[in-house]
Amino acid sequence: MYDPVNKEELIPSNVGINDDNIQSMILKYNSIVSKYKELKKAVGSDDLEVKNYRQQMDDQMNSIGATLHNLMSTKRIQLRNAQDRLTSLQRRLN
């Protein structure tokens, strides 16, 4: 997910994940990026507040990554449980 080339770009609001928490995190990240870009343009990249926004962007991106990782782990467990139930039902039918 993280690409240093796109470090200062907005994340598309519709990434195909139906999770309100992820959507909220993306909206927050995009808000920080917008403020960062606007302030950086006005005062330059060495400004303390610009550096603070940069850190917030990094922190939010890390949070998004961790949340996506946890979501994927949860979905894998759900899939494995569904497959186990299917196997159990198929055994009963045979």
PDB file of N, CA, C and O in Angstrom:
ATOM      1  N   MET A   1       0.814  -1.190   0.000  1.00  0.00           N
ATOM      2  CA  MET A   1       0.000   0.000   0.000  1.00  0.00           C
ATOM      3  C   MET A   1       0.854   1.248   0.000  1.00  0.00           C
ATOM      4  O   MET A   1       0.527   2.215  -0.689  1.00  0.00           O
ATOM      5  N   TYR A   2       1.930   1.253   0.748  1.00  0.00           N
ATOM      6  CA  TYR A   2       2.743   2.449   0.877  1.00  0.00           C
ATOM      7  C   TYR A   2       3.744   2.528  -0.252  1.00  0.00           C
ATOM      8  O   TYR A   2       4.533   1.608  -0.465  1.00  0.00           O
ATOM      9  N   ASP A   3       3.709   3.614  -0.963  1.00  0.00           N
ATOM     10  CA  ASP A   3       4.617   3.852  -2.077  1.00  0.00           C
ATOM     11  C   ASP A   3       5.256   5.219  -1.878  1.00  0.00           C
ATOM     12  O   ASP A   3       4.566   6.232  -1.993  1.00  0.00           O
ATOM     13  N   PRO A   4       6.565   5.281  -1.579  1.00  0.00           N
ATOM     14  CA  PRO A   4       7.216   6.569  -1.324  1.00  0.00           C
ATOM     15  C   PRO A   4       7.050   7.582  -2.454  1.00  0.00           C
ATOM     16  O   PRO A   4       7.083   8.787  -2.206  1.00  0.00           O
ATOM     17  N   VAL A   5       6.876   7.123  -3.667  1.00  0.00           N
ATOM     18  CA  VAL A   5       6.687   8.032  -4.799  1.00  0.00           C
ATOM     19  C   VAL A   5       5.388   8.818  -4.633  1.00  0.00           C
ATOM     20  O   VAL A   5       5.312   9.987  -5.010  1.00  0.00           O
ATOM     21  N   ASN A   6       4.373   8.174  -4.068  1.00  0.00           N
ATOM     22  CA  ASN A   6       3.061   8.803  -3.889  1.00  0.00           C
ATOM     23  C   ASN A   6       2.842   9.304  -2.465  1.00  0.00           C
ATOM     24  O   ASN A   6       1.702   9.455  -2.027  1.00  0.00           O
ATOM     25  N   LYS A   7       3.912   9.559  -1.755  1.00  0.00           N
ATOM     26  CA  LYS A   7       3.858   9.886  -0.332  1.00  0.00           C
ATOM     27  C   LYS A   7       2.959  11.080  -0.022  1.00  0.00           C
ATOM     28  O   LYS A   7       2.334  11.119   1.037  1.00  0.00           O
ATOM     29  N   GLU A   8       2.886  12.028  -0.905  1.00  0.00           N
ATOM     30  CA  GLU A   8       2.113  13.243  -0.648  1.00  0.00           C
ATOM     31  C   GLU A   8       0.817  13.296  -1.456  1.00  0.00           C
ATOM     32  O   GLU A   8       0.244  14.370  -1.646  1.00  0.00           O
ATOM     33  N   GLU A   9       0.366  12.164  -1.919  1.00  0.00           N
ATOM     34  CA  GLU A   9      -0.852  12.114  -2.720  1.00  0.00           C
ATOM     35  C   GLU A   9      -2.037  11.660  -1.873  1.00  0.00           C
ATOM     36  O   GLU A   9      -1.881  10.956  -0.876  1.00  0.00           O
ATOM     37  N   LEU A  10      -3.211  12.078  -2.293  1.00  0.00           N
ATOM     38  CA  LEU A  10      -4.433  11.654  -1.623  1.00  0.00           C
ATOM     39  C   LEU A  10      -4.700  10.184  -1.926  1.00  0.00           C
ATOM     40  O   LEU A  10      -4.321   9.677  -2.982  1.00  0.00           O
ATOM     41  N   ILE A  11      -5.351   9.515  -0.997  1.00  0.00           N
ATOM     42  CA  ILE A  11      -5.782   8.140  -1.207  1.00  0.00           C
ATOM     43  C   ILE A  11      -7.198   8.202  -1.764  1.00  0.00           C
ATOM     44  O   ILE A  11      -8.026   8.933  -1.221  1.00  0.00           O
ATOM     45  N   PRO A  12      -7.506   7.467  -2.823  1.00  0.00           N
ATOM     46  CA  PRO A  12      -8.882   7.485  -3.346  1.00  0.00           C
ATOM     47  C   PRO A  12      -9.873   7.128  -2.236  1.00  0.00           C
ATOM     48  O   PRO A  12      -9.634   6.219  -1.440  1.00  0.00           O
ATOM     49  N   SER A  13     -10.972   7.850  -2.199  1.00  0.00           N
ATOM     50  CA  SER A  13     -11.940   7.628  -1.125  1.00  0.00           C
ATOM     51  C   SER A  13     -12.680   6.303  -1.270  1.00  0.00           C
ATOM     52  O   SER A  13     -13.191   5.770  -0.285  1.00  0.00           O
ATOM     53  N   ASN A  14     -12.741   5.772  -2.474  1.00  0.00           N
ATOM     54  CA  ASN A  14     -13.398   4.490  -2.687  1.00  0.00           C
ATOM     55  C   ASN A  14     -12.350   3.486  -3.137  1.00  0.00           C
ATOM     56  O   ASN A  14     -12.036   3.378  -4.323  1.00  0.00           O
ATOM     57  N   VAL A  15     -11.814   2.754  -2.165  1.00  0.00           N
ATOM     58  CA  VAL A  15     -10.773   1.779  -2.483  1.00  0.00           C
ATOM     59  C   VAL A  15     -11.319   0.358  -2.561  1.00  0.00           C
ATOM     60  O   VAL A  15     -10.561  -0.604  -2.685  1.00  0.00           O
ATOM     61  N   GLY A  16     -12.645   0.237  -2.488  1.00  0.00           N
ATOM     62  CA  GLY A  16     -13.271  -1.064  -2.617  1.00  0.00           C
ATOM     63  C   GLY A  16     -13.342  -1.860  -1.328  1.00  0.00           C
ATOM     64  O   GLY A  16     -13.635  -3.055  -1.351  1.00  0.00           O
ATOM     65  N   ILE A  17     -13.078  -1.215  -0.215  1.00  0.00           N
ATOM     66  CA  ILE A  17     -13.152  -1.884   1.083  1.00  0.00           C
ATOM     67  C   ILE A  17     -14.357  -1.328   1.826  1.00  0.00           C
ATOM     68  O   ILE A  17     -14.442  -0.127   2.082  1.00  0.00           O
ATOM     69  N   ASN A  18     -15.273  -2.200   2.164  1.00  0.00           N
ATOM     70  CA  ASN A  18     -16.495  -1.793   2.833  1.00  0.00           C
ATOM     71  C   ASN A  18     -16.277  -1.837   4.344  1.00  0.00           C
ATOM     72  O   ASN A  18     -16.768  -2.737   5.024  1.00  0.00           O
ATOM     73  N   ASP A  19     -15.537  -0.858   4.859  1.00  0.00           N
ATOM     74  CA  ASP A  19     -15.245  -0.790   6.288  1.00  0.00           C
ATOM     75  C   ASP A  19     -15.232   0.681   6.692  1.00  0.00           C
ATOM     76  O   ASP A  19     -14.402   1.458   6.221  1.00  0.00           O
ATOM     77  N   ASP A  20     -16.162   1.051   7.566  1.00  0.00           N
ATOM     78  CA  ASP A  20     -16.300   2.453   7.958  1.00  0.00           C
ATOM     79  C   ASP A  20     -15.040   2.997   8.621  1.00  0.00           C
ATOM     80  O   ASP A  20     -14.686   4.159   8.421  1.00  0.00           O
ATOM     81  N   ASN A  21     -14.362   2.164   9.408  1.00  0.00           N
ATOM     82  CA  ASN A  21     -13.152   2.608  10.087  1.00  0.00           C
ATOM     83  C   ASN A  21     -12.059   2.968   9.080  1.00  0.00           C
ATOM     84  O   ASN A  21     -11.408   4.005   9.204  1.00  0.00           O
ATOM     85  N   ILE A  22     -11.868   2.111   8.093  1.00  0.00           N
ATOM     86  CA  ILE A  22     -10.859   2.379   7.053  1.00  0.00           C
ATOM     87  C   ILE A  22     -11.227   3.657   6.293  1.00  0.00           C
ATOM     88  O   ILE A  22     -10.373   4.509   6.045  1.00  0.00           O
ATOM     89  N   GLN A  23     -12.492   3.779   5.930  1.00  0.00           N
ATOM     90  CA  GLN A  23     -12.936   4.974   5.197  1.00  0.00           C
ATOM     91  C   GLN A  23     -12.674   6.242   6.010  1.00  0.00           C
ATOM     92  O   GLN A  23     -12.219   7.252   5.473  1.00  0.00           O
ATOM     93  N   SER A  24     -12.964   6.180   7.296  1.00  0.00           N
ATOM     94  CA  SER A  24     -12.739   7.321   8.179  1.00  0.00           C
ATOM     95  C   SER A  24     -11.254   7.657   8.265  1.00  0.00           C
ATOM     96  O   SER A  24     -10.875   8.828   8.259  1.00  0.00           O
ATOM     97  N   MET A  25     -10.432   6.643   8.342  1.00  0.00           N
ATOM     98  CA  MET A  25      -8.983   6.858   8.417  1.00  0.00           C
ATOM     99  C   MET A  25      -8.454   7.474   7.126  1.00  0.00           C
ATOM    100  O   MET A  25      -7.579   8.338   7.162  1.00  0.00           O
ATOM    101  N   ILE A  26      -8.978   7.037   6.002  1.00  0.00           N
ATOM    102  CA  ILE A  26      -8.566   7.595   4.711  1.00  0.00           C
ATOM    103  C   ILE A  26      -8.985   9.055   4.608  1.00  0.00           C
ATOM    104  O   ILE A  26      -8.209   9.892   4.146  1.00  0.00           O
ATOM    105  N   LEU A  27     -10.200   9.366   5.034  1.00  0.00           N
ATOM    106  CA  LEU A  27     -10.654  10.765   5.015  1.00  0.00           C
ATOM    107  C   LEU A  27      -9.759  11.642   5.886  1.00  0.00           C
ATOM    108  O   LEU A  27      -9.411  12.759   5.502  1.00  0.00           O
ATOM    109  N   LYS A  28      -9.392  11.136   7.054  1.00  0.00           N
ATOM    110  CA  LYS A  28      -8.499  11.890   7.946  1.00  0.00           C
ATOM    111  C   LYS A  28      -7.133  12.091   7.290  1.00  0.00           C
ATOM    112  O   LYS A  28      -6.580  13.190   7.316  1.00  0.00           O
ATOM    113  N   TYR A  29      -6.595  11.019   6.701  1.00  0.00           N
ATOM    114  CA  TYR A  29      -5.305  11.122   6.017  1.00  0.00           C
ATOM    115  C   TYR A  29      -5.365  12.169   4.903  1.00  0.00           C
ATOM    116  O   TYR A  29      -4.481  13.018   4.790  1.00  0.00           O
ATOM    117  N   ASN A  30      -6.403  12.100   4.092  1.00  0.00           N
ATOM    118  CA  ASN A  30      -6.533  13.046   2.979  1.00  0.00           C
ATOM    119  C   ASN A  30      -6.657  14.487   3.472  1.00  0.00           C
ATOM    120  O   ASN A  30      -6.143  15.409   2.838  1.00  0.00           O
ATOM    121  N   SER A  31      -7.329  14.678   4.587  1.00  0.00           N
ATOM    122  CA  SER A  31      -7.446  16.014   5.174  1.00  0.00           C
ATOM    123  C   SER A  31      -6.071  16.525   5.610  1.00  0.00           C
ATOM    124  O   SER A  31      -5.726  17.682   5.372  1.00  0.00           O
ATOM    125  N   ILE A  32      -5.299  15.657   6.246  1.00  0.00           N
ATOM    126  CA  ILE A  32      -3.947  16.035   6.674  1.00  0.00           C
ATOM    127  C   ILE A  32      -3.080  16.364   5.467  1.00  0.00           C
ATOM    128  O   ILE A  32      -2.351  17.356   5.476  1.00  0.00           O
ATOM    129  N   VAL A  33      -3.154  15.534   4.427  1.00  0.00           N
ATOM    130  CA  VAL A  33      -2.359  15.770   3.212  1.00  0.00           C
ATOM    131  C   VAL A  33      -2.718  17.113   2.581  1.00  0.00           C
ATOM    132  O   VAL A  33      -1.834  17.865   2.169  1.00  0.00           O
ATOM    133  N   SER A  34      -3.993  17.408   2.507  1.00  0.00           N
ATOM    134  CA  SER A  34      -4.432  18.680   1.909  1.00  0.00           C
ATOM    135  C   SER A  34      -3.884  19.870   2.694  1.00  0.00           C
ATOM    136  O   SER A  34      -3.381  20.830   2.111  1.00  0.00           O
ATOM    137  N   LYS A  35      -3.985  19.798   4.017  1.00  0.00           N
ATOM    138  CA  LYS A  35      -3.459  20.883   4.857  1.00  0.00           C
ATOM    139  C   LYS A  35      -1.948  20.993   4.717  1.00  0.00           C
ATOM    140  O   LYS A  35      -1.399  22.092   4.643  1.00  0.00           O
ATOM    141  N   TYR A  36      -1.285  19.851   4.682  1.00  0.00           N
ATOM    142  CA  TYR A  36       0.164  19.805   4.535  1.00  0.00           C
ATOM    143  C   TYR A  36       0.607  20.477   3.232  1.00  0.00           C
ATOM    144  O   TYR A  36       1.496  21.328   3.231  1.00  0.00           O
ATOM    145  N   LYS A  37      -0.017  20.087   2.141  1.00  0.00           N
ATOM    146  CA  LYS A  37       0.364  20.630   0.834  1.00  0.00           C
ATOM    147  C   LYS A  37       0.132  22.147   0.765  1.00  0.00           C
ATOM    148  O   LYS A  37       0.954  22.893   0.233  1.00  0.00           O
ATOM    149  N   GLU A  38      -0.996  22.575   1.309  1.00  0.00           N
ATOM    150  CA  GLU A  38      -1.330  23.996   1.294  1.00  0.00           C
ATOM    151  C   GLU A  38      -0.312  24.799   2.118  1.00  0.00           C
ATOM    152  O   GLU A  38       0.190  25.831   1.673  1.00  0.00           O
ATOM    153  N   LEU A  39      -0.025  24.307   3.315  1.00  0.00           N
ATOM    154  CA  LEU A  39       0.923  25.011   4.187  1.00  0.00           C
ATOM    155  C   LEU A  39       2.336  24.961   3.622  1.00  0.00           C
ATOM    156  O   LEU A  39       3.057  25.958   3.665  1.00  0.00           O
ATOM    157  N   LYS A  40       2.735  23.815   3.097  1.00  0.00           N
ATOM    158  CA  LYS A  40       4.078  23.669   2.514  1.00  0.00           C
ATOM    159  C   LYS A  40       4.274  24.646   1.360  1.00  0.00           C
ATOM    160  O   LYS A  40       5.346  25.229   1.204  1.00  0.00           O
ATOM    161  N   LYS A  41       3.246  24.815   0.567  1.00  0.00           N
ATOM    162  CA  LYS A  41       3.308  25.755  -0.559  1.00  0.00           C
ATOM    163  C   LYS A  41       3.465  27.187  -0.056  1.00  0.00           C
ATOM    164  O   LYS A  41       4.166  27.990  -0.673  1.00  0.00           O
ATOM    165  N   ALA A  42       2.813  27.509   1.065  1.00  0.00           N
ATOM    166  CA  ALA A  42       2.834  28.876   1.589  1.00  0.00           C
ATOM    167  C   ALA A  42       4.124  29.206   2.339  1.00  0.00           C
ATOM    168  O   ALA A  42       4.644  30.315   2.213  1.00  0.00           O
ATOM    169  N   VAL A  43       4.646  28.250   3.121  1.00  0.00           N
ATOM    170  CA  VAL A  43       5.779  28.590   3.999  1.00  0.00           C
ATOM    171  C   VAL A  43       7.040  27.765   3.750  1.00  0.00           C
ATOM    172  O   VAL A  43       8.090  28.061   4.321  1.00  0.00           O
ATOM    173  N   GLY A  44       6.957  26.752   2.920  1.00  0.00           N
ATOM    174  CA  GLY A  44       8.128  25.929   2.640  1.00  0.00           C
ATOM    175  C   GLY A  44       8.199  24.696   3.522  1.00  0.00           C
ATOM    176  O   GLY A  44       7.503  24.601   4.534  1.00  0.00           O
ATOM    177  N   SER A  45       9.038  23.762   3.133  1.00  0.00           N
ATOM    178  CA  SER A  45       9.085  22.460   3.792  1.00  0.00           C
ATOM    179  C   SER A  45       9.862  22.454   5.101  1.00  0.00           C
ATOM    180  O   SER A  45       9.799  21.470   5.838  1.00  0.00           O
ATOM    181  N   ASP A  46      10.595  23.524   5.414  1.00  0.00           N
ATOM    182  CA  ASP A  46      11.376  23.555   6.652  1.00  0.00           C
ATOM    183  C   ASP A  46      10.596  24.084   7.846  1.00  0.00           C
ATOM    184  O   ASP A  46      11.105  24.068   8.967  1.00  0.00           O
ATOM    185  N   ASP A  47       9.390  24.546   7.632  1.00  0.00           N
ATOM    186  CA  ASP A  47       8.561  25.084   8.699  1.00  0.00           C
ATOM    187  C   ASP A  47       8.193  23.973   9.692  1.00  0.00           C
ATOM    188  O   ASP A  47       7.913  22.844   9.287  1.00  0.00           O
ATOM    189  N   LEU A  48       8.193  24.291  10.973  1.00  0.00           N
ATOM    190  CA  LEU A  48       7.909  23.317  12.019  1.00  0.00           C
ATOM    191  C   LEU A  48       6.503  22.732  11.893  1.00  0.00           C
ATOM    192  O   LEU A  48       6.313  21.532  12.096  1.00  0.00           O
ATOM    193  N   GLU A  49       5.530  23.554  11.564  1.00  0.00           N
ATOM    194  CA  GLU A  49       4.161  23.066  11.413  1.00  0.00           C
ATOM    195  C   GLU A  49       4.040  22.132  10.202  1.00  0.00           C
ATOM    196  O   GLU A  49       3.295  21.153  10.246  1.00  0.00           O
ATOM    197  N   VAL A  50       4.760  22.428   9.140  1.00  0.00           N
ATOM    198  CA  VAL A  50       4.782  21.551   7.959  1.00  0.00           C
ATOM    199  C   VAL A  50       5.366  20.193   8.349  1.00  0.00           C
ATOM    200  O   VAL A  50       4.846  19.147   7.960  1.00  0.00           O
ATOM    201  N   LYS A  51       6.445  20.224   9.116  1.00  0.00           N
ATOM    202  CA  LYS A  51       7.059  18.967   9.570  1.00  0.00           C
ATOM    203  C   LYS A  51       6.103  18.188  10.471  1.00  0.00           C
ATOM    204  O   LYS A  51       6.077  16.957  10.436  1.00  0.00           O
ATOM    205  N   ASN A  52       5.325  18.900  11.272  1.00  0.00           N
ATOM    206  CA  ASN A  52       4.334  18.251  12.123  1.00  0.00           C
ATOM    207  C   ASN A  52       3.275  17.550  11.270  1.00  0.00           C
ATOM    208  O   ASN A  52       2.904  16.411  11.555  1.00  0.00           O
ATOM    209  N   TYR A  53       2.789  18.225  10.227  1.00  0.00           N
ATOM    210  CA  TYR A  53       1.821  17.596   9.326  1.00  0.00           C
ATOM    211  C   TYR A  53       2.427  16.380   8.633  1.00  0.00           C
ATOM    212  O   TYR A  53       1.750  15.370   8.441  1.00  0.00           O
ATOM    213  N   ARG A  54       3.697  16.474   8.257  1.00  0.00           N
ATOM    214  CA  ARG A  54       4.390  15.349   7.619  1.00  0.00           C
ATOM    215  C   ARG A  54       4.389  14.140   8.557  1.00  0.00           C
ATOM    216  O   ARG A  54       4.140  13.011   8.132  1.00  0.00           O
ATOM    217  N   GLN A  55       4.672  14.392   9.837  1.00  0.00           N
ATOM    218  CA  GLN A  55       4.681  13.314  10.822  1.00  0.00           C
ATOM    219  C   GLN A  55       3.279  12.736  11.012  1.00  0.00           C
ATOM    220  O   GLN A  55       3.112  11.522  11.134  1.00  0.00           O
ATOM    221  N   GLN A  56       2.283  13.603  11.036  1.00  0.00           N
ATOM    222  CA  GLN A  56       0.903  13.135  11.153  1.00  0.00           C
ATOM    223  C   GLN A  56       0.524  12.252   9.961  1.00  0.00           C
ATOM    224  O   GLN A  56      -0.165  11.244  10.119  1.00  0.00           O
ATOM    225  N   MET A  57       0.983  12.644   8.766  1.00  0.00           N
ATOM    226  CA  MET A  57       0.715  11.839   7.563  1.00  0.00           C
ATOM    227  C   MET A  57       1.333  10.451   7.711  1.00  0.00           C
ATOM    228  O   MET A  57       0.691   9.438   7.435  1.00  0.00           O
ATOM    229  N   ASP A  58       2.597  10.423   8.152  1.00  0.00           N
ATOM    230  CA  ASP A  58       3.285   9.143   8.319  1.00  0.00           C
ATOM    231  C   ASP A  58       2.582   8.281   9.361  1.00  0.00           C
ATOM    232  O   ASP A  58       2.384   7.083   9.155  1.00  0.00           O
ATOM    233  N   ASP A  59       2.205   8.900  10.484  1.00  0.00           N
ATOM    234  CA  ASP A  59       1.523   8.161  11.541  1.00  0.00           C
ATOM    235  C   ASP A  59       0.181   7.613  11.062  1.00  0.00           C
ATOM    236  O   ASP A  59      -0.166   6.465  11.340  1.00  0.00           O
ATOM    237  N   GLN A  60      -0.564   8.440  10.344  1.00  0.00           N
ATOM    238  CA  GLN A  60      -1.878   8.005   9.859  1.00  0.00           C
ATOM    239  C   GLN A  60      -1.734   6.897   8.825  1.00  0.00           C
ATOM    240  O   GLN A  60      -2.523   5.952   8.816  1.00  0.00           O
ATOM    241  N   MET A  61      -0.738   7.001   7.957  1.00  0.00           N
ATOM    242  CA  MET A  61      -0.512   5.947   6.959  1.00  0.00           C
ATOM    243  C   MET A  61      -0.141   4.635   7.648  1.00  0.00           C
ATOM    244  O   MET A  61      -0.593   3.566   7.238  1.00  0.00           O
ATOM    245  N   ASN A  62       0.683   4.718   8.693  1.00  0.00           N
ATOM    246  CA  ASN A  62       1.033   3.514   9.445  1.00  0.00           C
ATOM    247  C   ASN A  62      -0.200   2.909  10.103  1.00  0.00           C
ATOM    248  O   ASN A  62      -0.356   1.688  10.129  1.00  0.00           O
ATOM    249  N   SER A  63      -1.074   3.754  10.633  1.00  0.00           N
ATOM    250  CA  SER A  63      -2.314   3.269  11.249  1.00  0.00           C
ATOM    251  C   SER A  63      -3.217   2.594  10.226  1.00  0.00           C
ATOM    252  O   SER A  63      -3.816   1.554  10.501  1.00  0.00           O
ATOM    253  N   ILE A  64      -3.309   3.189   9.055  1.00  0.00           N
ATOM    254  CA  ILE A  64      -4.119   2.591   7.987  1.00  0.00           C
ATOM    255  C   ILE A  64      -3.551   1.223   7.611  1.00  0.00           C
ATOM    256  O   ILE A  64      -4.295   0.254   7.465  1.00  0.00           O
ATOM    257  N   GLY A  65      -2.243   1.154   7.458  1.00  0.00           N
ATOM    258  CA  GLY A  65      -1.608  -0.118   7.123  1.00  0.00           C
ATOM    259  C   GLY A  65      -1.859  -1.185   8.169  1.00  0.00           C
ATOM    260  O   GLY A  65      -2.165  -2.329   7.830  1.00  0.00           O
ATOM    261  N   ALA A  66      -1.733  -0.821   9.450  1.00  0.00           N
ATOM    262  CA  ALA A  66      -1.967  -1.780  10.532  1.00  0.00           C
ATOM    263  C   ALA A  66      -3.426  -2.225  10.560  1.00  0.00           C
ATOM    264  O   ALA A  66      -3.717  -3.401  10.779  1.00  0.00           O
ATOM    265  N   THR A  67      -4.333  -1.291  10.340  1.00  0.00           N
ATOM    266  CA  THR A  67      -5.757  -1.624  10.339  1.00  0.00           C
ATOM    267  C   THR A  67      -6.092  -2.542   9.169  1.00  0.00           C
ATOM    268  O   THR A  67      -6.864  -3.489   9.323  1.00  0.00           O
ATOM    269  N   LEU A  68      -5.515  -2.268   7.999  1.00  0.00           N
ATOM    270  CA  LEU A  68      -5.734  -3.151   6.842  1.00  0.00           C
ATOM    271  C   LEU A  68      -5.183  -4.549   7.110  1.00  0.00           C
ATOM    272  O   LEU A  68      -5.805  -5.546   6.745  1.00  0.00           O
ATOM    273  N   HIS A  69      -4.033  -4.620   7.739  1.00  0.00           N
ATOM    274  CA  HIS A  69      -3.439  -5.914   8.074  1.00  0.00           C
ATOM    275  C   HIS A  69      -4.364  -6.695   9.009  1.00  0.00           C
ATOM    276  O   HIS A  69      -4.605  -7.886   8.807  1.00  0.00           O
ATOM    277  N   ASN A  70      -4.877  -6.013  10.030  1.00  0.00           N
ATOM    278  CA  ASN A  70      -5.799  -6.666  10.968  1.00  0.00           C
ATOM    279  C   ASN A  70      -7.093  -7.095  10.277  1.00  0.00           C
ATOM    280  O   ASN A  70      -7.616  -8.175  10.548  1.00  0.00           O
ATOM    281  N   LEU A  71      -7.602  -6.256   9.395  1.00  0.00           N
ATOM    282  CA  LEU A  71      -8.821  -6.593   8.659  1.00  0.00           C
ATOM    283  C   LEU A  71      -8.600  -7.830   7.790  1.00  0.00           C
ATOM    284  O   LEU A  71      -9.453  -8.716   7.729  1.00  0.00           O
ATOM    285  N   MET A  72      -7.455  -7.880   7.124  1.00  0.00           N
ATOM    286  CA  MET A  72      -7.153  -9.041   6.279  1.00  0.00           C
ATOM    287  C   MET A  72      -7.023 -10.307   7.127  1.00  0.00           C
ATOM    288  O   MET A  72      -7.483 -11.374   6.717  1.00  0.00           O
ATOM    289  N   SER A  73      -6.410 -10.201   8.287  1.00  0.00           N
ATOM    290  CA  SER A  73      -6.286 -11.362   9.177  1.00  0.00           C
ATOM    291  C   SER A  73      -7.659 -11.848   9.619  1.00  0.00           C
ATOM    292  O   SER A  73      -7.924 -13.050   9.639  1.00  0.00           O
ATOM    293  N   THR A  74      -8.518 -10.917   9.970  1.00  0.00           N
ATOM    294  CA  THR A  74      -9.880 -11.263  10.384  1.00  0.00           C
ATOM    295  C   THR A  74     -10.631 -11.943   9.248  1.00  0.00           C
ATOM    296  O   THR A  74     -11.319 -12.941   9.466  1.00  0.00           O
ATOM    297  N   LYS A  75     -10.505 -11.412   8.046  1.00  0.00           N
ATOM    298  CA  LYS A  75     -11.200 -12.001   6.890  1.00  0.00           C
ATOM    299  C   LYS A  75     -10.678 -13.400   6.582  1.00  0.00           C
ATOM    300  O   LYS A  75     -11.451 -14.278   6.200  1.00  0.00           O
ATOM    301  N   ARG A  76      -9.370 -13.615   6.743  1.00  0.00           N
ATOM    302  CA  ARG A  76      -8.812 -14.954   6.523  1.00  0.00           C
ATOM    303  C   ARG A  76      -9.392 -15.956   7.518  1.00  0.00           C
ATOM    304  O   ARG A  76      -9.733 -17.080   7.151  1.00  0.00           O
ATOM    305  N   ILE A  77      -9.502 -15.542   8.776  1.00  0.00           N
ATOM    306  CA  ILE A  77     -10.076 -16.411   9.803  1.00  0.00           C
ATOM    307  C   ILE A  77     -11.536 -16.708   9.486  1.00  0.00           C
ATOM    308  O   ILE A  77     -11.977 -17.851   9.603  1.00  0.00           O
ATOM    309  N   GLN A  78     -12.283 -15.691   9.087  1.00  0.00           N
ATOM    310  CA  GLN A  78     -13.692 -15.894   8.724  1.00  0.00           C
ATOM    311  C   GLN A  78     -13.821 -16.848   7.550  1.00  0.00           C
ATOM    312  O   GLN A  78     -14.699 -17.711   7.545  1.00  0.00           O
ATOM    313  N   LEU A  79     -12.963 -16.703   6.562  1.00  0.00           N
ATOM    314  CA  LEU A  79     -12.989 -17.590   5.403  1.00  0.00           C
ATOM    315  C   LEU A  79     -12.667 -19.024   5.811  1.00  0.00           C
ATOM    316  O   LEU A  79     -13.337 -19.965   5.385  1.00  0.00           O
ATOM    317  N   ARG A  80     -11.647 -19.179   6.632  1.00  0.00           N
ATOM    318  CA  ARG A  80     -11.265 -20.521   7.088  1.00  0.00           C
ATOM    319  C   ARG A  80     -12.413 -21.167   7.880  1.00  0.00           C
ATOM    320  O   ARG A  80     -12.691 -22.356   7.717  1.00  0.00           O
ATOM    321  N   ASN A  81     -13.072 -20.381   8.732  1.00  0.00           N
ATOM    322  CA  ASN A  81     -14.210 -20.907   9.493  1.00  0.00           C
ATOM    323  C   ASN A  81     -15.365 -21.301   8.565  1.00  0.00           C
ATOM    324  O   ASN A  81     -16.007 -22.331   8.771  1.00  0.00           O
ATOM    325  N   ALA A  82     -15.622 -20.488   7.557  1.00  0.00           N
ATOM    326  CA  ALA A  82     -16.692 -20.802   6.604  1.00  0.00           C
ATOM    327  C   ALA A  82     -16.355 -22.068   5.824  1.00  0.00           C
ATOM    328  O   ALA A  82     -17.232 -22.895   5.574  1.00  0.00           O
ATOM    329  N   GLN A  83     -15.091 -22.224   5.439  1.00  0.00           N
ATOM    330  CA  GLN A  83     -14.680 -23.433   4.720  1.00  0.00           C
ATOM    331  C   GLN A  83     -14.816 -24.671   5.609  1.00  0.00           C
ATOM    332  O   GLN A  83     -15.221 -25.738   5.147  1.00  0.00           O
ATOM    333  N   ASP A  84     -14.472 -24.514   6.884  1.00  0.00           N
ATOM    334  CA  ASP A  84     -14.620 -25.637   7.823  1.00  0.00           C
ATOM    335  C   ASP A  84     -16.085 -26.024   7.982  1.00  0.00           C
ATOM    336  O   ASP A  84     -16.414 -27.209   8.013  1.00  0.00           O
ATOM    337  N   ARG A  85     -16.959 -25.037   8.081  1.00  0.00           N
ATOM    338  CA  ARG A  85     -18.395 -25.323   8.198  1.00  0.00           C
ATOM    339  C   ARG A  85     -18.917 -26.012   6.942  1.00  0.00           C
ATOM    340  O   ARG A  85     -19.712 -26.949   7.027  1.00  0.00           O
ATOM    341  N   LEU A  86     -18.469 -25.547   5.779  1.00  0.00           N
ATOM    342  CA  LEU A  86     -18.883 -26.162   4.525  1.00  0.00           C
ATOM    343  C   LEU A  86     -18.437 -27.615   4.470  1.00  0.00           C
ATOM    344  O   LEU A  86     -19.215 -28.495   4.101  1.00  0.00           O
ATOM    345  N   THR A  87     -17.196 -27.862   4.832  1.00  0.00           N
ATOM    346  CA  THR A  87     -16.680 -29.231   4.842  1.00  0.00           C
ATOM    347  C   THR A  87     -17.495 -30.109   5.788  1.00  0.00           C
ATOM    348  O   THR A  87     -17.822 -31.251   5.465  1.00  0.00           O
ATOM    349  N   SER A  88     -17.816 -29.566   6.946  1.00  0.00           N
ATOM    350  CA  SER A  88     -18.616 -30.314   7.927  1.00  0.00           C
ATOM    351  C   SER A  88     -20.001 -30.637   7.378  1.00  0.00           C
ATOM    352  O   SER A  88     -20.489 -31.756   7.539  1.00  0.00           O
ATOM    353  N   LEU A  89     -20.629 -29.671   6.738  1.00  0.00           N
ATOM    354  CA  LEU A  89     -21.963 -29.901   6.152  1.00  0.00           C
ATOM    355  C   LEU A  89     -21.902 -30.911   5.014  1.00  0.00           C
ATOM    356  O   LEU A  89     -22.793 -31.749   4.879  1.00  0.00           O
ATOM    357  N   GLN A  90     -20.857 -30.836   4.196  1.00  0.00           N
ATOM    358  CA  GLN A  90     -20.719 -31.785   3.096  1.00  0.00           C
ATOM    359  C   GLN A  90     -20.540 -33.203   3.621  1.00  0.00           C
ATOM    360  O   GLN A  90     -21.040 -34.154   3.021  1.00  0.00           O
ATOM    361  N   ARG A  91     -19.837 -33.351   4.726  1.00  0.00           N
ATOM    362  CA  ARG A  91     -19.647 -34.684   5.320  1.00  0.00           C
ATOM    363  C   ARG A  91     -20.974 -35.241   5.814  1.00  0.00           C
ATOM    364  O   ARG A  91     -21.237 -36.437   5.682  1.00  0.00           O
ATOM    365  N   ARG A  92     -21.807 -34.383   6.379  1.00  0.00           N
ATOM    366  CA  ARG A  92     -23.112 -34.838   6.880  1.00  0.00           C
ATOM    367  C   ARG A  92     -24.008 -35.290   5.745  1.00  0.00           C
ATOM    368  O   ARG A  92     -24.790 -36.228   5.896  1.00  0.00           O
ATOM    369  N   LEU A  93     -23.893 -34.621   4.609  1.00  0.00           N
ATOM    370  CA  LEU A  93     -24.733 -34.967   3.463  1.00  0.00           C
ATOM    371  C   LEU A  93     -24.297 -36.287   2.809  1.00  0.00           C
ATOM    372  O   LEU A  93     -25.108 -36.954   2.167  1.00  0.00           O
ATOM    373  N   ASN A  94     -23.075 -36.651   2.961  1.00  0.00           N
ATOM    374  CA  ASN A  94     -22.564 -37.882   2.329  1.00  0.00           C
ATOM    375  C   ASN A  94     -22.707 -39.040   3.209  1.00  0.00           C
ATOM    376  O   ASN A  94     -22.329 -40.150   2.835  1.00  0.00           O
TER     377      ASN A  94
END
